[in-house]
Structures are given as C-alpha cells and as structure tokens.
C-alpha cells in the first residue's frame, strides 16, 4: 500500500469492523480530475468457512465510509469510492496476511528492484523478522515488507476445480522415426510420343499427253522460215 492508502485504511478500519467485517486494505489511485479509492473487505477469519462477503455488505460499508470521509475529508478534490470483496486473486496488504497464506503462491511488485528484478512470483515460504521469504526459480529470496509495493495471490486453478488435473508421470516421448524400409513408390515416367512417320511416297499415275516430267526443260519447237 502507498502511504496515502495506508493512512486512509487506518482511518476507516474501525468503521468497517463495527459492521462485523474486516478491512483488508485500500488502494488509492490518483488521476487528473478525479482519483479512485478502492477498499477491499472480507468477513473475519473465524467466519470464512460459513460466510462470504455479499453485495449487501459492500453497500453497507460504502454508506458508512462515505459519511466518515465527508467528515474527515482525507482526500482533496473529486474521487470515486469502490468497495469490493478480495476475489480469488486476493490482494495482500499486511505482514499478517502474508503469514496467513504461507505456502500459497503470490505475485509481487517491489518498490525498489532487488537482485535485478522488480517483479517476482513464487510460493510464500515463511515470515522472517520484518520480511517475507519467497521461493523464486528454486531458490529462496527474502524481501523486506517495506519494499513490497503490490502483492496478490496466484490462484491454484486445479485445486479450485477450474482446471484439469495434470497427468501422472511425464508423457512418454515418441521414439525417433526410422527410415522407411519399404521400396520407394515407382516414379511414373511420362509417356513417350510415337514418332510421326514419313508420308508414304505417292505412286506415279499414267502420263498425260503434253505433260512434262519434273525438272525437265520443255521441248523446243522448230521456227518457221
């Protein structure tokens, strides 16, 4: 949480608690012209097994909190108030909430990069002093709580019944293909065209009178004197 969001959450927490609910934390998102104040509420931990936050709870918190904000006026300018349940990807705002969900996987954004990264994801191993130990890339990584900017749980979709169970054992690898021992299919050759035969020689017919042989000069007639 930002310092502004933490200040507002501390201010409103007793009001939400008086309604039989718990204020998990707040998000304050400033923007030009209007800001957004988002509150996350839940039922007390002792009632989680038998009760869930409903729309009536959100409406009741919105009414009571709006009246208190009008009186206390911790936000200057216009803003939009949103009251929500934590949802499946529950946000984590306090060190106690990290401890409550030890063993579950979380997605975290850091204020200052650590070990060359500003984002990390992995199971919450334990709480150690004022920090949280995560398992990241098969190695433990300790993060100071003050360096956590945002954090949310990563839902286990399989445990929730929203994803299929993984198959037991690794899938067997297909053996490498052997070269085909069968004879290759015969290659079809293009059909050869039959050569066109020479035209048969024509038989000479009977000579006509006055017809000359080919390539033979014409007979000279005697000139009259």
Backbone as CSV, one residue per row, in Angstrom:
resi,resn,N_x,N_y,N_z,CA_x,CA_y,CA_z,C_x,C_y,C_z
1,UNK,0.837,-1.198,0.000,0.000,0.000,0.000,0.870,1.246,0.000
2,UNK,0.374,2.281,-0.654,1.065,3.558,-0.583,0.815,4.187,0.786
3,UNK,1.593,5.193,1.115,1.422,5.849,2.413,0.023,6.455,2.534
4,UNK,-0.476,7.037,1.447,-1.816,7.635,1.467,-2.881,6.560,1.681
5,UNK,-2.745,5.439,0.999,-3.718,4.355,1.149,-3.672,3.776,2.564
6,UNK,-2.467,3.645,3.115,-2.347,3.124,4.483,-2.987,4.082,5.487
7,UNK,-2.822,5.377,5.285,-3.431,6.363,6.172,-4.951,6.268,6.148
8,UNK,-5.520,6.112,4.944,-6.974,6.014,4.817,-7.484,4.702,5.415
9,UNK,-6.742,3.613,5.196,-7.161,2.321,5.738,-7.181,2.345,7.266
10,UNK,-6.171,2.941,7.872,-6.151,3.046,9.336,-7.309,3.888,9.852
11,UNK,-7.707,4.893,9.073,-8.817,5.758,9.466,-10.162,5.038,9.393
12,UNK,-10.340,4.212,8.365,-11.653,3.592,8.122,-11.809,2.204,8.736
13,UNK,-10.719,1.593,9.156,-10.786,0.229,9.665,-11.763,0.043,10.827
14,UNK,-11.790,0.942,11.844,-12.760,0.755,12.933,-14.208,0.814,12.460
15,UNK,-14.500,1.632,11.466,-15.874,1.732,10.948,-16.297,0.428,10.289
16,UNK,-15.398,-0.148,9.501,-15.717,-1.423,8.843,-15.839,-2.538,9.866
17,UNK,-14.988,-2.518,10.868,-15.031,-3.549,11.899,-16.328,-3.488,12.694
18,UNK,-16.869,-2.285,12.869,-18.135,-2.137,13.595,-19.300,-2.782,12.838
19,UNK,-19.135,-3.013,11.543,-20.172,-3.665,10.731,-19.988,-5.176,10.690
20,UNK,-19.053,-5.701,11.497,-18.816,-7.139,11.533,-17.972,-7.631,10.372
21,UNK,-17.171,-6.741,9.791,-16.334,-7.083,8.642,-14.892,-6.663,8.903
22,UNK,-14.002,-7.050,8.001,-12.585,-6.700,8.131,-12.154,-5.913,6.902
23,UNK,-11.462,-4.797,7.124,-10.897,-4.020,6.026,-9.501,-4.573,5.744
24,UNK,-9.362,-5.281,4.640,-8.081,-5.891,4.309,-7.041,-4.846,3.940
25,UNK,-7.457,-3.840,3.195,-6.538,-2.800,2.773,-7.216,-1.872,1.779
26,UNK,-6.457,-0.899,1.319,-7.007,0.109,0.409,-6.011,0.398,-0.705
27,UNK,-6.549,0.805,-1.841,-5.746,1.281,-2.969,-6.187,2.701,-3.290
28,UNK,-5.232,3.606,-3.341,-5.520,4.994,-3.699,-4.827,5.278,-5.024
29,UNK,-5.645,5.558,-6.043,-5.121,5.752,-7.397,-5.433,7.171,-7.855
30,UNK,-4.484,8.091,-7.671,-4.734,9.468,-8.105,-4.704,9.578,-9.623
31,UNK,-5.508,10.506,-10.144,-5.574,10.741,-11.581,-6.015,12.183,-11.806
32,UNK,-5.662,12.769,-12.945,-6.067,14.156,-13.219,-7.596,14.286,-13.232
33,UNK,-8.090,15.192,-12.426,-9.532,15.442,-12.392,-10.285,14.623,-11.370
34,UNK,-9.881,13.367,-11.139,-10.596,12.516,-10.187,-9.712,11.345,-9.792
35,UNK,-9.750,10.981,-8.508,-8.975,9.841,-8.008,-9.920,8.677,-7.735
36,UNK,-9.338,7.498,-7.494,-10.127,6.307,-7.156,-9.632,5.756,-5.823
37,UNK,-10.576,5.549,-4.903,-10.273,4.918,-3.623,-10.989,3.581,-3.608
38,UNK,-10.211,2.500,-3.586,-10.782,1.153,-3.630,-10.512,0.458,-2.304
39,UNK,-11.577,0.001,-1.659,-11.469,-0.702,-0.381,-11.771,-2.179,-0.584
40,UNK,-10.958,-3.039,0.034,-11.184,-4.484,-0.017,-11.630,-4.951,1.363
41,UNK,-12.801,-5.579,1.408,-13.343,-6.035,2.685,-13.548,-7.545,2.647
42,UNK,-13.584,-8.146,3.830,-13.830,-9.583,3.945,-14.467,-9.853,5.295
43,UNK,-15.002,-11.051,5.437,-15.546,-11.440,6.741,-14.386,-11.795,7.652
44,UNK,-14.553,-11.775,8.962,-13.466,-12.153,9.867,-12.987,-13.576,9.583
45,UNK,-11.722,-13.824,9.886,-11.123,-15.126,9.578,-11.885,-16.273,10.218
46,UNK,-12.439,-16.051,11.400,-13.163,-17.119,12.097,-14.458,-17.495,11.391
47,UNK,-14.956,-16.633,10.501,-16.235,-16.897,9.824,-16.056,-17.255,8.352
48,UNK,-14.820,-17.408,7.898,-14.586,-17.668,6.475,-15.228,-18.956,5.994
49,UNK,-15.326,-19.954,6.865,-15.870,-21.249,6.453,-17.383,-21.226,6.319
50,UNK,-18.043,-20.253,6.934,-19.503,-20.262,6.949,-20.139,-19.031,6.314
51,UNK,-19.344,-18.047,5.963,-19.911,-16.799,5.479,-19.022,-16.182,4.412
52,UNK,-19.644,-15.479,3.475,-18.912,-14.787,2.417,-19.424,-13.354,2.307
53,UNK,-18.576,-12.486,1.803,-18.983,-11.100,1.573,-19.994,-11.072,0.431
54,UNK,-21.077,-10.323,0.621,-22.087,-10.203,-0.426,-22.294,-8.733,-0.786
55,UNK,-23.201,-8.479,-1.698,-23.418,-7.122,-2.188,-23.984,-6.220,-1.098
56,UNK,-24.771,-6.817,-0.185,-25.326,-6.012,0.914,-24.210,-5.520,1.841
57,UNK,-23.193,-6.351,2.071,-22.062,-5.934,2.899,-21.327,-4.765,2.248
58,UNK,-21.110,-4.855,0.938,-20.402,-3.783,0.225,-21.210,-2.474,0.265
59,UNK,-22.517,-2.574,0.125,-23.351,-1.369,0.154,-23.355,-0.736,1.545
60,UNK,-23.397,-1.566,2.591,-23.401,-1.040,3.954,-22.084,-0.328,4.259
61,UNK,-20.965,-0.933,3.850,-19.664,-0.300,4.076,-19.567,0.998,3.291
62,UNK,-20.056,1.005,2.073,-19.985,2.210,1.243,-20.748,3.375,1.888
63,UNK,-21.922,3.089,2.445,-22.713,4.158,3.084,-21.987,4.730,4.301
64,UNK,-21.524,3.841,5.188,-20.896,4.305,6.429,-19.568,5.009,6.156
65,UNK,-18.796,4.458,5.233,-17.482,5.030,4.934,-17.627,6.382,4.229
66,UNK,-18.593,6.503,3.336,-18.802,7.769,2.624,-19.101,8.898,3.603
67,UNK,-19.939,8.591,4.602,-20.275,9.608,5.606,-19.026,10.007,6.404
68,UNK,-18.200,9.033,6.756,-16.991,9.346,7.515,-15.991,10.149,6.668
69,UNK,-15.872,9.799,5.405,-14.945,10.527,4.531,-15.386,11.974,4.323
70,UNK,-16.680,12.187,4.295,-17.181,13.564,4.158,-16.801,14.412,5.372
71,UNK,-16.788,13.762,6.543,-16.458,14.496,7.767,-14.931,14.657,7.903
72,UNK,-14.214,13.569,7.758,-12.759,13.599,7.950,-12.043,14.310,6.796
73,UNK,-12.556,14.141,5.571,-12.018,14.782,4.358,-10.516,14.529,4.179
74,UNK,-10.108,13.215,4.086,-8.672,12.946,3.910,-8.211,13.106,2.458
75,UNK,-9.171,13.246,1.534,-8.823,13.340,0.114,-9.289,14.692,-0.408
76,UNK,-8.372,15.446,-0.956,-8.736,16.734,-1.546,-9.115,16.516,-3.005
77,UNK,-10.182,17.181,-3.421,-10.626,17.036,-4.809,-11.632,15.909,-4.961
78,UNK,-12.014,15.670,-6.204,-13.004,14.635,-6.504,-12.370,13.245,-6.466
79,UNK,-13.171,12.276,-6.076,-12.697,10.896,-6.074,-13.902,9.965,-6.188
80,UNK,-13.621,8.732,-6.608,-14.649,7.688,-6.721,-14.349,6.610,-5.688
81,UNK,-15.363,6.228,-4.903,-15.208,5.208,-3.885,-15.701,3.869,-4.425
82,UNK,-14.868,2.842,-4.307,-15.236,1.482,-4.704,-15.010,0.555,-3.516
83,UNK,-15.999,-0.282,-3.222,-15.887,-1.278,-2.149,-16.037,-2.652,-2.784
84,UNK,-15.083,-3.541,-2.535,-15.057,-4.830,-3.225,-14.639,-5.947,-2.287
85,UNK,-15.064,-7.162,-2.626,-14.542,-8.349,-1.943,-13.161,-8.655,-2.510
86,UNK,-12.353,-9.461,-1.829,-10.976,-9.698,-2.307,-10.894,-10.500,-3.590
87,UNK,-11.876,-11.346,-3.862,-11.822,-12.166,-5.066,-10.872,-13.346,-4.910
88,UNK,-10.740,-14.101,-6.001,-9.876,-15.290,-5.956,-8.404,-14.897,-5.857
89,UNK,-8.017,-13.893,-6.638,-6.621,-13.414,-6.580,-6.496,-12.349,-5.490
90,UNK,-6.638,-12.780,-4.275,-6.705,-11.910,-3.098,-5.472,-11.012,-2.968
91,UNK,-5.671,-9.704,-2.790,-4.522,-8.824,-2.537,-4.012,-8.997,-1.111
92,UNK,-2.716,-8.778,-0.937,-2.079,-8.894,0.380,-1.536,-7.521,0.764
93,UNK,-1.966,-7.030,1.927,-1.602,-5.675,2.345,-0.740,-5.630,3.594
94,UNK,-0.809,-6.661,4.430,-0.084,-6.639,5.709,0.791,-7.879,5.849
95,UNK,1.747,-7.783,6.765,2.625,-8.923,7.013,1.824,-10.101,7.579
96,UNK,0.796,-9.792,8.374,-0.047,-10.862,8.929,-0.791,-11.605,7.830
97,UNK,-1.174,-10.907,6.771,-1.871,-11.562,5.663,-0.920,-12.480,4.888
98,UNK,0.340,-12.075,4.743,1.321,-12.962,4.119,1.488,-14.229,4.962
99,UNK,1.548,-14.069,6.277,1.705,-15.226,7.160,0.485,-16.145,7.088
100,UNK,-0.677,-15.553,6.938,-1.920,-16.332,6.871,-1.950,-17.219,5.629
101,UNK,-1.306,-16.773,4.568,-1.340,-17.528,3.304,0.018,-18.156,2.986
102,UNK,0.744,-18.506,4.040,2.034,-19.175,3.853,1.832,-20.494,3.105
103,UNK,2.707,-20.744,2.135,2.592,-21.954,1.318,1.896,-21.715,-0.006
104,UNK,1.165,-20.635,-0.109,0.496,-20.301,-1.368,1.405,-19.416,-2.217
105,UNK,1.144,-19.406,-3.505,1.971,-18.636,-4.434,1.439,-17.211,-4.554
106,UNK,2.363,-16.264,-4.656,1.997,-14.854,-4.751,2.778,-14.180,-5.870
107,UNK,2.159,-13.137,-6.408,2.798,-12.299,-7.429,3.056,-10.943,-6.785
108,UNK,4.309,-10.472,-6.824,4.716,-9.302,-6.049,5.391,-8.279,-6.955
109,UNK,5.084,-7.007,-6.702,5.776,-5.885,-7.346,6.538,-5.141,-6.256
110,UNK,7.822,-4.916,-6.470,8.666,-4.276,-5.471,8.769,-2.771,-5.715
111,UNK,8.988,-2.039,-4.643,9.221,-0.597,-4.770,10.586,-0.329,-5.398
112,UNK,11.591,-1.042,-4.909,12.969,-0.898,-5.400,13.416,-2.252,-5.928
113,UNK,13.989,-2.314,-7.125,14.431,-3.606,-7.674,15.391,-4.323,-6.735
114,UNK,15.269,-5.622,-6.686,16.108,-6.441,-5.822,16.618,-7.632,-6.630
115,UNK,17.922,-7.848,-6.595,18.572,-8.912,-7.362,18.229,-8.797,-8.848
116,UNK,18.169,-7.551,-9.311,17.950,-7.300,-10.732,16.529,-7.455,-11.200
117,UNK,15.566,-7.578,-10.272,14.180,-7.724,-10.679,13.269,-6.874,-9.811
118,UNK,12.196,-6.388,-10.444,11.197,-5.600,-9.714,9.896,-6.391,-9.534
119,UNK,9.754,-7.467,-10.287,8.587,-8.339,-10.159,9.060,-9.759,-9.881
120,UNK,8.309,-10.445,-9.047,8.642,-11.838,-8.756,7.367,-12.610,-8.475
121,UNK,7.481,-13.912,-8.617,6.348,-14.795,-8.351,6.852,-16.106,-7.791
122,UNK,6.214,-16.553,-6.713,6.606,-17.825,-6.120,5.877,-18.064,-4.812
123,UNK,5.984,-19.259,-4.266,5.333,-19.589,-3.001,5.888,-18.770,-1.833
124,UNK,5.021,-18.469,-0.878,5.439,-17.803,0.361,5.985,-18.887,1.288
125,UNK,7.285,-18.878,1.515,7.912,-19.934,2.314,7.697,-19.689,3.799
126,UNK,8.030,-18.478,4.261,7.887,-18.153,5.691,8.029,-16.648,5.889
127,UNK,7.668,-16.222,7.089,7.879,-14.829,7.505,9.099,-14.832,8.414
128,UNK,10.039,-13.987,8.095,11.305,-13.978,8.827,11.624,-12.545,9.232
129,UNK,11.465,-12.256,10.524,11.687,-10.890,11.003,10.672,-9.947,10.367
130,UNK,11.161,-8.927,9.735,10.262,-7.980,9.067,10.187,-8.201,7.571
131,UNK,10.470,-9.426,7.132,10.453,-9.714,5.703,9.728,-10.998,5.378
132,UNK,9.550,-11.229,4.070,8.890,-12.428,3.565,9.893,-13.196,2.717
133,UNK,9.960,-14.484,2.921,10.842,-15.333,2.134,9.994,-16.048,1.080
134,UNK,10.366,-15.851,-0.190,9.684,-16.488,-1.315,10.605,-17.531,-1.933
135,UNK,10.011,-18.477,-2.621,10.775,-19.442,-3.405,10.649,-19.017,-4.868
136,UNK,11.739,-18.478,-5.401,11.737,-17.950,-6.764,12.810,-18.685,-7.564
137,UNK,12.397,-19.328,-8.646,13.317,-20.077,-9.505,14.127,-21.084,-8.686
138,UNK,13.428,-21.819,-7.803,14.023,-22.889,-6.979,15.073,-22.381,-5.991
139,UNK,15.016,-21.088,-5.677,15.942,-20.529,-4.682,15.169,-19.571,-3.781
140,UNK,15.530,-19.548,-2.480,14.836,-18.664,-1.550,15.283,-17.214,-1.754
141,UNK,14.320,-16.309,-1.654,14.596,-14.886,-1.832,13.845,-14.123,-0.742
142,UNK,14.577,-13.395,0.095,13.994,-12.646,1.203,13.744,-11.201,0.770
143,UNK,12.522,-10.740,1.022,12.118,-9.382,0.641,11.604,-8.657,1.881
144,UNK,12.112,-7.466,2.118,11.625,-6.670,3.244,10.188,-6.236,2.974
145,UNK,9.339,-6.296,3.992,7.934,-5.943,3.793,7.786,-4.503,3.315
146,UNK,8.650,-3.601,3.777,8.567,-2.199,3.366,8.860,-2.015,1.874
147,UNK,9.504,-3.022,1.271,9.834,-2.917,-0.151,8.740,-3.492,-1.048
148,UNK,7.669,-4.012,-0.450,6.567,-4.570,-1.237,5.618,-3.441,-1.621
149,UNK,5.454,-3.244,-2.926,4.524,-2.225,-3.407,3.125,-2.811,-3.578
150,UNK,3.016,-3.917,-4.307,1.742,-4.614,-4.507,1.981,-6.105,-4.443
151,UNK,0.968,-6.834,-3.972,1.079,-8.292,-3.910,-0.317,-8.902,-4.019
152,UNK,-0.396,-9.998,-4.765,-1.653,-10.730,-4.915,-1.353,-12.224,-4.919
153,UNK,-2.311,-13.001,-4.426,-2.185,-14.444,-4.502,-2.405,-14.897,-5.944
154,UNK,-1.706,-15.967,-6.312,-1.908,-16.590,-7.622,-2.834,-17.786,-7.406
155,UNK,-4.041,-17.768,-7.959,-4.991,-18.854,-7.692,-4.473,-20.203,-8.163
156,UNK,-4.771,-21.235,-7.393,-4.476,-22.609,-7.781,-5.725,-23.130,-8.486
157,UNK,-5.738,-22.984,-9.805,-6.949,-23.311,-10.568,-7.284,-24.799,-10.487
158,UNK,-6.272,-25.659,-10.342,-6.533,-27.093,-10.238,-7.245,-27.404,-8.926
159,UNK,-6.741,-26.805,-7.815,-7.367,-27.047,-6.514,-8.781,-26.496,-6.456
160,UNK,-9.026,-25.427,-7.217,-10.360,-24.833,-7.248,-11.309,-25.572,-8.184
161,UNK,-10.779,-26.565,-8.887,-11.617,-27.323,-9.809,-11.905,-26.596,-11.108
162,UNK,-11.101,-25.580,-11.414,-11.323,-24.801,-12.631,-10.313,-25.130,-13.722
163,UNK,-9.488,-26.158,-13.487,-8.511,-26.602,-14.481,-8.353,-28.103,-14.342
164,UNK,-8.053,-28.809,-15.437,-7.915,-30.267,-15.361,-6.706,-30.686,-14.546
165,UNK,-6.820,-31.849,-13.922,-5.713,-32.391,-13.147,-4.557,-32.757,-14.086
166,UNK,-3.314,-32.453,-13.710,-2.189,-32.846,-14.564,-2.057,-34.362,-14.601
167,UNK,-1.629,-34.877,-15.731,-1.472,-36.321,-15.876,-0.295,-36.807,-15.028
168,UNK,-0.463,-37.996,-14.444,0.587,-38.557,-13.599,1.735,-39.042,-14.471
169,UNK,2.948,-38.681,-14.063,4.116,-39.113,-14.808,4.307,-38.291,-16.062
170,UNK,5.510,-38.239,-16.483,5.799,-37.483,-17.698,5.317,-38.261,-18.899
171,UNK,4.886,-37.545,-19.869,4.415,-38.186,-21.084,5.580,-38.860,-21.797
172,UNK,5.324,-40.078,-22.244,6.401,-40.827,-22.917,6.721,-40.165,-24.242
173,UNK,8.028,-40.075,-24.465,8.453,-39.449,-25.707,8.323,-40.451,-26.849
174,UNK,7.890,-39.966,-27.958,7.761,-40.830,-29.129,9.140,-41.205,-29.632
175,UNK,9.365,-42.502,-29.960,10.691,-42.910,-30.447,10.991,-42.243,-31.767
176,UNK,12.272,-42.010,-32.029,12.610,-41.371,-33.305,12.180,-42.231,-34.466
177,UNK,11.745,-41.597,-35.503,11.268,-42.320,-36.677,12.434,-42.965,-37.410
178,UNK,12.252,-44.250,-37.781,13.260,-44.941,-38.561,12.990,-44.706,-40.037
179,UNK,14.065,-44.764,-40.827,13.829,-44.590,-42.259,12.936,-45.688,-42.794
180,UNK,12.072,-45.372,-43.681,11.115,-46.315,-44.228,11.837,-47.370,-45.051
181,UNK,11.682,-48.653,-44.630,12.370,-49.740,-45.320,11.626,-50.189,-46.559
182,UNK,10.440,-49.702,-46.754,9.678,-50.119,-47.918,10.303,-49.574,-49.192
183,UNK,10.015,-50.256,-50.300,10.535,-49.794,-51.571,9.875,-48.476,-51.930
184,UNK,10.648,-47.604,-52.485,10.018,-46.349,-52.881,9.002,-46.586,-53.985
185,UNK,8.010,-45.765,-53.968,6.975,-45.893,-54.989,7.575,-45.634,-56.353
186,UNK,7.201,-46.431,-57.350,7.782,-46.221,-58.685,7.431,-44.839,-59.208
187,UNK,8.439,-44.241,-59.805,8.226,-42.923,-60.381,7.574,-43.095,-61.733
188,UNK,6.509,-42.420,-61.939,5.808,-42.508,-63.211,6.550,-41.694,-64.252
189,UNK,6.870,-42.363,-65.322,7.535,-41.675,-66.412,6.491,-41.137,-67.380
190,UNK,6.847,-40.067,-68.007,5.925,-39.500,-68.989,5.886,-40.408,-70.209
191,UNK,4.689,-40.620,-70.693,4.530,-41.489,-71.862,5.217,-40.871,-73.067
192,UNK,5.991,-41.724,-73.776,6.688,-41.239,-74.950,5.718,-41.101,-76.110
193,UNK,5.887,-40.054,-76.863,5.053,-39.844,-78.035,5.627,-40.649,-79.195
194,UNK,4.757,-41.279,-79.928,5.205,-42.033,-81.086,5.708,-41.078,-82.149
195,UNK,6.875,-41.406,-82.769,7.372,-40.510,-83.816,6.435,-40.516,-85.014
196,UNK,6.265,-39.377,-85.550,5.384,-39.249,-86.707,6.106,-39.802,-87.915
197,UNK,5.536,-40.824,-88.573,6.187,-41.441,-89.719,6.181,-40.542,-90.951
198,UNK,7.141,-40.779,-91.831,7.196,-40.012,-93.069,6.033,-40.407,-93.965
199,UNK,5.519,-39.462,-94.686,4.388,-39.806,-95.567,4.840,-40.791,-96.635
200,UNK,3.993,-41.740,-96.907,4.321,-42.762,-97.936,4.441,-42.117,-99.307
201,UNK,5.451,-42.551,-100.096,5.609,-41.957,-101.445,4.419,-42.281,-102.328
202,UNK,4.021,-41.276,-103.051,2.872,-41.463,-103.949,3.320,-42.193,-105.214
203,UNK,2.486,-43.096,-105.717,2.784,-43.784,-106.966,2.440,-42.869,-108.124
204,UNK,3.371,-42.853,-109.111,3.137,-42.001,-110.284,2.024,-42.599,-111.135
205,UNK,1.102,-41.768,-111.512,-0.005,-42.211,-112.363,0.405,-42.229,-113.833
206,UNK,-0.455,-42.632,-114.730,-0.134,-42.641,-116.158,0.113,-41.236,-116.659
207,UNK,1.081,-41.105,-117.531,1.440,-39.797,-118.074,0.339,-39.272,-118.959
208,UNK,0.076,-38.037,-118.812,-0.883,-37.383,-119.687,-0.137,-36.811,-120.867
209,UNK,-0.796,-36.768,-122.051,-0.110,-36.205,-123.210,0.210,-34.759,-122.978
210,UNK,1.382,-34.371,-123.418,1.819,-32.980,-123.274,2.313,-32.629,-121.913
211,UNK,2.303,-33.580,-120.943,2.779,-33.323,-119.570,4.261,-33.588,-119.524
212,UNK,4.990,-32.678,-118.933,6.422,-32.834,-118.845,6.817,-33.363,-117.476
213,UNK,7.960,-33.974,-117.598,8.494,-34.517,-116.354,9.006,-33.375,-115.486
214,UNK,8.973,-33.570,-114.316,9.517,-32.527,-113.454,11.006,-32.391,-113.669
215,UNK,11.477,-31.102,-113.514,12.888,-30.751,-113.684,13.406,-31.097,-115.088
216,UNK,12.555,-31.098,-116.077,12.964,-31.393,-117.467,12.560,-30.219,-118.333
217,UNK,13.513,-29.657,-119.094,13.172,-28.480,-119.917,12.164,-28.849,-120.995
218,UNK,11.390,-27.887,-121.347,10.352,-28.102,-122.384,11.013,-28.250,-123.764
219,UNK,10.426,-29.072,-124.621,10.971,-29.306,-125.977,10.835,-28.062,-126.823
220,UNK,11.859,-27.754,-127.582,11.826,-26.603,-128.474,11.084,-26.955,-129.740
221,UNK,10.241,-26.018,-130.171,9.551,-26.195,-131.457,10.361,-25.566,-132.549
222,UNK,10.402,-26.178,-133.830,11.144,-25.551,-134.934,10.474,-24.268,-135.356
223,UNK,11.333,-23.249,-135.599,10.811,-21.943,-136.000,10.569,-21.945,-137.485
224,UNK,9.450,-21.477,-137.993,9.126,-21.409,-139.430,9.922,-20.301,-140.054
225,UNK,10.414,-20.502,-141.334,11.190,-19.512,-142.041,10.312,-18.814,-143.058
